[in-house]
Amino acid sequence: MPTPPREFPQCLDCHRWLKNLAARRRGYGPVCWKRHAALEHLPPDDPRRLQALPTLPLFEVTDEAS
C-alpha cells in the first residue's frame, strides 16, 4: 500500500500556516518558495547558500495606493 505524500501544515521557513494543497506538499508558502527555489541548484554544503539567504527579498513592495 503506497503511503500518501507528506503534507506540512506550516511553512518550513517562516512557520506561517499554509493554505493550499501545493504549498502544504512543498512545505513552503509562495514567498518562501521563491527564495528556496532560487538556491536549489546549489549543493547543500555550498557556502553560497548561507551567503545568499539574507540578500534575497522576503516580499515584493508594490505601489498599490496610486
C-alpha positions as CSV (number, residue, x, y, z in Angstrom):
1,M,0.0,0.0,0.0
2,P,1.6,3.3,-1.0
3,T,2.0,6.0,1.6
4,P,0.2,9.3,1.0
5,P,2.5,12.3,0.3
6,R,3.5,14.1,3.4
7,E,1.8,17.5,4.0
8,F,3.2,20.3,6.2
9,P,0.6,22.5,8.0
10,Q,3.1,25.3,8.4
11,C,5.9,26.8,6.2
12,L,9.3,25.2,7.0
13,D,10.9,28.6,6.7
14,C,8.6,31.3,8.3
15,H,6.2,28.9,10.1
16,R,3.0,30.6,8.7
17,W,0.0,28.4,8.1
18,L,-0.1,27.0,4.6
19,K,-3.4,27.5,2.9
20,N,-3.3,25.4,-0.4
21,L,-2.5,21.8,-1.1
22,A,0.5,22.6,-3.4
23,A,2.1,24.7,-0.7
24,R,1.4,22.1,2.0
25,R,3.0,19.4,-0.1
26,R,6.1,21.6,-0.8
27,G,6.4,22.7,2.8
28,Y,6.8,26.3,1.7
29,G,4.4,29.2,1.1
30,P,4.7,31.2,-2.2
31,V,7.1,33.8,-0.9
32,C,9.5,31.4,0.9
33,W,9.3,29.0,-2.1
34,K,10.7,31.7,-4.4
35,R,13.7,32.2,-2.0
36,H,14.1,28.4,-1.6
37,A,13.9,27.6,-5.3
38,A,16.4,30.3,-6.2
39,L,19.0,28.4,-4.2
40,E,18.0,24.9,-5.2
41,H,20.7,24.5,-7.9
42,L,23.4,24.8,-5.3
43,P,24.6,21.7,-3.4
44,P,23.6,21.5,0.3
45,D,27.1,22.1,1.6
46,D,27.8,25.1,-0.7
47,P,28.6,28.2,1.4
48,R,26.9,30.4,-1.1
49,R,23.5,29.1,0.2
50,L,24.1,30.8,3.5
51,Q,25.5,33.9,2.0
52,A,22.6,34.4,-0.4
53,L,19.7,33.9,2.1
54,P,20.0,37.4,3.8
55,T,20.2,39.1,0.4
56,L,17.0,37.7,-1.1
57,P,13.9,39.7,-0.5
58,L,11.3,38.4,1.9
59,F,8.5,40.1,-0.1
60,E,8.0,42.5,-3.0
61,V,7.0,46.1,-2.4
62,T,4.3,47.3,-4.8
63,D,2.8,50.8,-5.0
64,E,-0.9,49.9,-4.9
65,A,-2.0,53.2,-3.4
66,S,-1.8,55.1,-6.7
